[in-house]
Amino acid sequence: MDIFDGIKNTKGKKKSITISLDSELYNSITELAKLLGVEKALIARTVVNNARNIIAKRIEQEQKNNKDIKD
């Protein structure tokens, strides 16, 4: 299961990473929220923010690797 949808390139701004939660992940978040007694939104934000950070680090690493290859 891949929650990474893609990167949107906006003119003159930072690229934004779009992430969608599929139904299986959403259902898991719902169950976890019930077990922990917290709101789904809190868990969903945490999952999405962590995914964005991981994706951003991968992109940075790829860019660094591409730059190293060119040099």
N, CA, C and O atoms as a printed pandas DataFrame, in Angstrom:
     atom_number atom_name residue_name chain_id  residue_number  x_coord  y_coord  z_coord
0              1         N          MET        A               1    0.848   -1.174    0.000
1              2        CA          MET        A               1    0.000    0.000    0.000
2              3         C          MET        A               1    0.889    1.231    0.000
3              4         O          MET        A               1    1.785    1.373    0.832
4              5         N          ASP        A               2    0.627    2.106   -0.937
5              6        CA          ASP        A               2    1.423    3.320   -1.060
6              7         C          ASP        A               2    0.524    4.516   -0.843
7              8         O          ASP        A               2   -0.443    4.694   -1.583
8              9         N          ILE        A               3    0.813    5.345    0.150
9             10        CA          ILE        A               3   -0.038    6.507    0.409
10            11         C          ILE        A               3    0.497    7.758   -0.267
11            12         O          ILE        A               3   -0.081    8.836   -0.128
12            13         N          PHE        A               4    1.590    7.624   -0.992
13            14        CA          PHE        A               4    2.184    8.765   -1.680
14            15         C          PHE        A               4    1.505    8.931   -3.039
15            16         O          PHE        A               4    1.569    8.033   -3.879
16            17         N          ASP        A               5    0.862   10.067   -3.254
17            18        CA          ASP        A               5    0.167   10.325   -4.517
18            19         C          ASP        A               5    1.020   11.082   -5.515
19            20         O          ASP        A               5    0.891   10.879   -6.722
20            21         N          GLY        A               6    1.868   11.929   -5.037
21            22        CA          GLY        A               6    2.680   12.681   -5.978
22            23         C          GLY        A               6    3.114   14.012   -5.418
23            24         O          GLY        A               6    2.795   14.378   -4.287
24            25         N          ILE        A               7    3.847   14.721   -6.240
25            26        CA          ILE        A               7    4.359   16.031   -5.848
26            27         C          ILE        A               7    3.773   17.058   -6.802
27            28         O          ILE        A               7    3.857   16.908   -8.021
28            29         N          LYS        A               8    3.189   18.085   -6.246
29            30        CA          LYS        A               8    2.649   19.155   -7.066
30            31         C          LYS        A               8    3.694   20.257   -7.156
31            32         O          LYS        A               8    4.204   20.720   -6.136
32            33         N          ASN        A               9    4.006   20.667   -8.355
33            34        CA          ASN        A               9    4.957   21.747   -8.547
34            35         C          ASN        A               9    4.179   23.047   -8.709
35            36         O          ASN        A               9    3.440   23.211   -9.680
36            37         N          THR        A              10    4.338   23.954   -7.784
37            38        CA          THR        A              10    3.644   25.227   -7.856
38            39         C          THR        A              10    4.654   26.297   -8.237
39            40         O          THR        A              10    5.790   26.294   -7.764
40            41         N          LYS        A              11    4.231   27.198   -9.087
41            42        CA          LYS        A              11    5.131   28.225   -9.612
42            43         C          LYS        A              11    5.672   29.110   -8.496
43            44         O          LYS        A              11    4.907   29.731   -7.758
44            45         N          GLY        A              12    6.982   29.162   -8.380
45            46        CA          GLY        A              12    7.636   30.054   -7.441
46            47         C          GLY        A              12    7.461   29.690   -5.981
47            48         O          GLY        A              12    7.869   30.447   -5.100
48            49         N          LYS        A              13    6.865   28.554   -5.716
49            50        CA          LYS        A              13    6.653   28.144   -4.335
50            51         C          LYS        A              13    7.300   26.788   -4.124
51            52         O          LYS        A              13    7.726   26.128   -5.071
52            53         N          LYS        A              14    7.363   26.390   -2.871
53            54        CA          LYS        A              14    7.867   25.055   -2.579
54            55         C          LYS        A              14    6.937   24.016   -3.177
55            56         O          LYS        A              14    5.739   24.254   -3.329
56            57         N          LYS        A              15    7.487   22.884   -3.508
57            58        CA          LYS        A              15    6.658   21.789   -3.984
58            59         C          LYS        A              15    5.866   21.242   -2.811
59            60         O          LYS        A              15    6.377   21.136   -1.696
60            61         N          SER        A              16    4.616   20.895   -3.074
61            62        CA          SER        A              16    3.806   20.321   -2.007
62            63         C          SER        A              16    3.620   18.832   -2.277
63            64         O          SER        A              16    3.509   18.398   -3.423
64            65         N          ILE        A              17    3.590   18.082   -1.221
65            66        CA          ILE        A              17    3.435   16.633   -1.330
66            67         C          ILE        A              17    1.986   16.299   -1.003
67            68         O          ILE        A              17    1.476   16.663    0.056
68            69         N          THR        A              18    1.335   15.605   -1.924
69            70        CA          THR        A              18   -0.056   15.231   -1.736
70            71         C          THR        A              18   -0.129   13.784   -1.288
71            72         O          THR        A              18    0.469   12.899   -1.901
72            73         N          ILE        A              19   -0.857   13.555   -0.229
73            74        CA          ILE        A              19   -0.985   12.210    0.315
74            75         C          ILE        A              19   -2.461   11.902    0.519
75            76         O          ILE        A              19   -3.203   12.713    1.073
76            77         N          SER        A              20   -2.876   10.734    0.073
77            78        CA          SER        A              20   -4.251   10.288    0.293
78            79         C          SER        A              20   -4.229    9.039    1.148
79            80         O          SER        A              20   -3.322    8.212    1.047
80            81         N          LEU        A              21   -5.230    8.917    1.981
81            82        CA          LEU        A              21   -5.352    7.725    2.803
82            83         C          LEU        A              21   -6.319    6.768    2.115
83            84         O          LEU        A              21   -7.462    7.136    1.846
84            85         N          ASP        A              22   -5.879    5.553    1.829
85            86        CA          ASP        A              22   -6.810    4.598    1.251
86            87         C          ASP        A              22   -7.727    4.071    2.346
87            88         O          ASP        A              22   -7.490    4.312    3.529
88            89         N          SER        A              23   -8.767    3.356    1.955
89            90        CA          SER        A              23   -9.784    2.936    2.917
90            91         C          SER        A              23   -9.216    2.003    3.991
91            92         O          SER        A              23   -9.649    2.055    5.142
92            93         N          GLU        A              24   -8.260    1.159    3.630
93            94        CA          GLU        A              24   -7.663    0.243    4.611
94            95         C          GLU        A              24   -6.915    1.017    5.693
95            96         O          GLU        A              24   -7.051    0.727    6.881
96            97         N          LEU        A              25   -6.131    1.994    5.278
97            98        CA          LEU        A              25   -5.396    2.810    6.251
98            99         C          LEU        A              25   -6.360    3.648    7.083
99           100         O          LEU        A              25   -6.184    3.788    8.293
100          101         N          TYR        A              26   -7.367    4.199    6.437
101          102        CA          TYR        A              26   -8.358    5.001    7.158
102          103         C          TYR        A              26   -9.073    4.162    8.217
103          104         O          TYR        A              26   -9.285    4.621    9.340
104          105         N          ASN        A              27   -9.441    2.939    7.859
105          106        CA          ASN        A              27  -10.105    2.050    8.813
106          107         C          ASN        A              27   -9.178    1.705    9.973
107          108         O          ASN        A              27   -9.621    1.609   11.118
108          109         N          SER        A              28   -7.897    1.518    9.680
109          110        CA          SER        A              28   -6.927    1.236   10.743
110          111         C          SER        A              28   -6.800    2.422   11.689
111          112         O          SER        A              28   -6.720    2.252   12.906
112          113         N          ILE        A              29   -6.784    3.605   11.128
113          114        CA          ILE        A              29   -6.706    4.821   11.950
114          115         C          ILE        A              29   -7.953    4.929   12.830
115          116         O          ILE        A              29   -7.863    5.282   14.005
116          117         N          THR        A              30   -9.105    4.625   12.256
117          118        CA          THR        A              30  -10.356    4.677   13.020
118          119         C          THR        A              30  -10.316    3.718   14.202
119          120         O          THR        A              30  -10.687    4.083   15.318
120          121         N          GLU        A              31   -9.866    2.494   13.959
121          122        CA          GLU        A              31   -9.784    1.500   15.034
122          123         C          GLU        A              31   -8.786    1.920   16.111
123          124         O          GLU        A              31   -9.056    1.781   17.304
124          125         N          LEU        A              32   -7.638    2.431   15.687
125          126        CA          LEU        A              32   -6.627    2.881   16.639
126          127         C          LEU        A              32   -7.157    4.039   17.485
127          128         O          LEU        A              32   -6.919    4.096   18.691
128          129         N          ALA        A              33   -7.868    4.950   16.849
129          130        CA          ALA        A              33   -8.437    6.084   17.581
130          131         C          ALA        A              33   -9.424    5.600   18.635
131          132         O          ALA        A              33   -9.458    6.119   19.750
132          133         N          LYS        A              34  -10.225    4.605   18.276
133          134        CA          LYS        A              34  -11.188    4.056   19.247
134          135         C          LYS        A              34  -10.456    3.421   20.422
135          136         O          LYS        A              34  -10.833    3.623   21.576
136          137         N          LEU        A              35   -9.416    2.658   20.131
137          138        CA          LEU        A              35   -8.662    1.986   21.192
138          139         C          LEU        A              35   -7.968    2.973   22.121
139          140         O          LEU        A              35   -7.916    2.769   23.334
140          141         N          LEU        A              36   -7.437    4.043   21.544
141          142        CA          LEU        A              36   -6.697    5.024   22.337
142          143         C          LEU        A              36   -7.598    6.097   22.945
143          144         O          LEU        A              36   -7.185    6.833   23.842
144          145         N          GLY        A              37   -8.824    6.177   22.450
145          146        CA          GLY        A              37   -9.740    7.185   22.952
146          147         C          GLY        A              37   -9.394    8.593   22.515
147          148         O          GLY        A              37   -9.615    9.550   23.257
148          149         N          VAL        A              38   -8.857    8.722   21.322
149          150        CA          VAL        A              38   -8.528   10.042   20.784
150          151         C          VAL        A              38   -9.252   10.239   19.451
151          152         O          VAL        A              38   -9.832    9.304   18.900
152          153         N          GLU        A              39   -9.205   11.462   18.951
153          154        CA          GLU        A              39   -9.858   11.770   17.683
154          155         C          GLU        A              39   -9.078   11.187   16.509
155          156         O          GLU        A              39   -7.849   11.128   16.525
156          157         N          LYS        A              40   -9.827   10.757   15.484
157          158        CA          LYS        A              40   -9.200   10.220   14.273
158          159         C          LYS        A              40   -8.276   11.250   13.635
159          160         O          LYS        A              40   -7.210   10.912   13.121
160          161         N          ALA        A              41   -8.696   12.501   13.677
161          162        CA          ALA        A              41   -7.922   13.550   13.021
162          163         C          ALA        A              41   -6.510   13.654   13.589
163          164         O          ALA        A              41   -5.557   13.910   12.854
164          165         N          LEU        A              42   -6.381   13.455   14.891
165          166        CA          LEU        A              42   -5.063   13.526   15.520
166          167         C          LEU        A              42   -4.139   12.447   14.963
167          168         O          LEU        A              42   -2.989   12.722   14.622
168          169         N          ILE        A              43   -4.643   11.229   14.872
169          170        CA          ILE        A              43   -3.829   10.128   14.354
170          171         C          ILE        A              43   -3.567   10.315   12.867
171          172         O          ILE        A              43   -2.449   10.097   12.400
172          173         N          ALA        A              44   -4.597   10.720   12.118
173          174        CA          ALA        A              44   -4.433   10.921   10.674
174          175         C          ALA        A              44   -3.384   11.990   10.388
175          176         O          ALA        A              44   -2.549   11.822    9.499
176          177         N          ARG        A              45   -3.426   13.094   11.146
177          178        CA          ARG        A              45   -2.419   14.151   10.947
178          179         C          ARG        A              45   -1.019   13.628   11.222
179          180         O          ARG        A              45   -0.077   13.940   10.495
180          181         N          THR        A              46   -0.887   12.835   12.270
181          182        CA          THR        A              46    0.420   12.284   12.615
182          183         C          THR        A              46    0.925   11.374   11.503
183          184         O          THR        A              46    2.085   11.465   11.102
184          185         N          VAL        A              47    0.060   10.500   11.006
185          186        CA          VAL        A              47    0.434    9.579    9.930
186          187         C          VAL        A              47    0.847   10.357    8.685
187          188         O          VAL        A              47    1.886   10.079    8.087
188          189         N          VAL        A              48    0.028   11.333    8.300
189          190        CA          VAL        A              48    0.306   12.109    7.090
190          191         C          VAL        A              48    1.570   12.943    7.247
191          192         O          VAL        A              48    2.383   13.011    6.326
192          193         N          ASN        A              49    1.745   13.575    8.397
193          194        CA          ASN        A              49    2.952   14.381    8.613
194          195         C          ASN        A              49    4.209   13.521    8.582
195          196         O          ASN        A              49    5.219   13.922    8.004
196          197         N          ASN        A              50    4.158   12.351    9.195
197          198        CA          ASN        A              50    5.308   11.451    9.161
198          199         C          ASN        A              50    5.601   10.994    7.740
199          200         O          ASN        A              50    6.760   10.920    7.332
200          201         N          ALA        A              51    4.549   10.690    6.987
201          202        CA          ALA        A              51    4.736   10.276    5.591
202          203         C          ALA        A              51    5.365   11.407    4.780
203          204         O          ALA        A              51    6.273   11.170    3.984
204          205         N          ARG        A              52    4.888   12.625    4.977
205          206        CA          ARG        A              52    5.469   13.772    4.259
206          207         C          ARG        A              52    6.954   13.932    4.577
207          208         O          ARG        A              52    7.768   14.176    3.687
208          209         N          ASN        A              53    7.295   13.791    5.856
209          210        CA          ASN        A              53    8.700   13.924    6.254
210          211         C          ASN        A              53    9.561   12.849    5.612
211          212         O          ASN        A              53   10.659   13.136    5.134
212          213         N          ILE        A              54    9.077   11.620    5.598
213          214        CA          ILE        A              54    9.828   10.525    4.989
214          215         C          ILE        A              54   10.014   10.765    3.497
215          216         O          ILE        A              54   11.106   10.576    2.963
216          217         N          ILE        A              55    8.948   11.181    2.831
217          218        CA          ILE        A              55    9.009   11.437    1.386
218          219         C          ILE        A              55    9.961   12.589    1.095
219          220         O          ILE        A              55   10.758   12.513    0.161
220          221         N          ALA        A              56    9.885   13.649    1.883
221          222        CA          ALA        A              56   10.772   14.805    1.677
222          223         C          ALA        A              56   12.235   14.404    1.844
223          224         O          ALA        A              56   13.091   14.850    1.080
224          225         N          LYS        A              57   12.525   13.569    2.834
225          226        CA          LYS        A              57   13.901   13.108    3.038
226          227         C          LYS        A              57   14.369   12.267    1.863
227          228         O          LYS        A              57   15.518   12.387    1.438
228          229         N          ARG        A              58   13.495   11.413    1.328
229          230        CA          ARG        A              58   13.858   10.599    0.161
230          231         C          ARG        A              58   14.145   11.474   -1.045
231          232         O          ARG        A              58   15.094   11.226   -1.790
232          233         N          ILE        A              59   13.318   12.504   -1.238
233          234        CA          ILE        A              59   13.520   13.410   -2.367
234          235         C          ILE        A              59   14.844   14.146   -2.214
235          236         O          ILE        A              59   15.602   14.267   -3.176
236          237         N          GLU        A              60   15.124   14.636   -1.018
237          238        CA          GLU        A              60   16.391   15.329   -0.775
238          239         C          GLU        A              60   17.575   14.407   -1.048
239          240         O          GLU        A              60   18.566   14.825   -1.648
240          241         N          GLN        A              61   17.474   13.157   -0.609
241          242        CA          GLN        A              61   18.555   12.198   -0.819
242          243         C          GLN        A              61   18.750   11.922   -2.307
243          244         O          GLN        A              61   19.882   11.843   -2.784
244          245         N          GLU        A              62   17.640   11.774   -3.043
245          246        CA          GLU        A              62   17.735   11.543   -4.483
246          247         C          GLU        A              62   18.390   12.735   -5.174
247          248         O          GLU        A              62   19.245   12.564   -6.043
248          249         N          GLN        A              63   17.984   13.944   -4.782
249          250        CA          GLN        A              63   18.566   15.146   -5.378
250          251         C          GLN        A              63   20.060   15.221   -5.075
251          252         O          GLN        A              63   20.855   15.593   -5.938
252          253         N          LYS        A              64   20.437   14.870   -3.854
253          254        CA          LYS        A              64   21.850   14.878   -3.473
254          255         C          LYS        A              64   22.615   13.836   -4.289
255          256         O          LYS        A              64   23.708   14.105   -4.787
256          257         N          ASN        A              65   22.031   12.649   -4.418
257          258        CA          ASN        A              65   22.679   11.593   -5.200
258          259         C          ASN        A              65   22.824   12.000   -6.659
259          260         O          ASN        A              65   23.860   11.739   -7.271
260          261         N          ASN        A              66   21.801   12.636   -7.227
261          262        CA          ASN        A              66   21.868   13.091   -8.612
262          263         C          ASN        A              66   22.933   14.164   -8.786
263          264         O          ASN        A              66   23.638   14.191   -9.796
264          265         N          LYS        A              67   23.049   15.050   -7.797
265          266        CA          LYS        A              67   24.059   16.105   -7.859
266          267         C          LYS        A              67   25.461   15.487   -7.779
267          268         O          LYS        A              67   26.369   15.894   -8.504
268          269         N          ASP        A              68   25.625   14.497   -6.889
269          270        CA          ASP        A              68   26.920   13.833   -6.740
270          271         C          ASP        A              68   27.327   13.119   -8.027
271          272         O          ASP        A              68   28.502   13.104   -8.393
272          273         N          ILE        A              69   26.358   12.537   -8.701
273          274        CA          ILE        A              69   26.648   11.832   -9.955
274          275         C          ILE        A              69   27.106   12.824  -11.016
275          276         O          ILE        A              69   28.027   12.531  -11.779
276          277         N          LYS        A              70   26.470   14.007  -11.074
277          278        CA          LYS        A              70   26.827   15.023  -12.066
278          279         C          LYS        A              70   28.212   15.597  -11.809
279          280         O          LYS        A              70   28.923   15.944  -12.753
280          281         N          ASP        A              71   28.606   15.701  -10.533
281          282        CA          ASP        A              71   29.909   16.278  -10.184
282          283         C          ASP        A              71   30.976   15.290  -10.444
283          284         O          ASP        A              71   32.152   15.577  -10.217
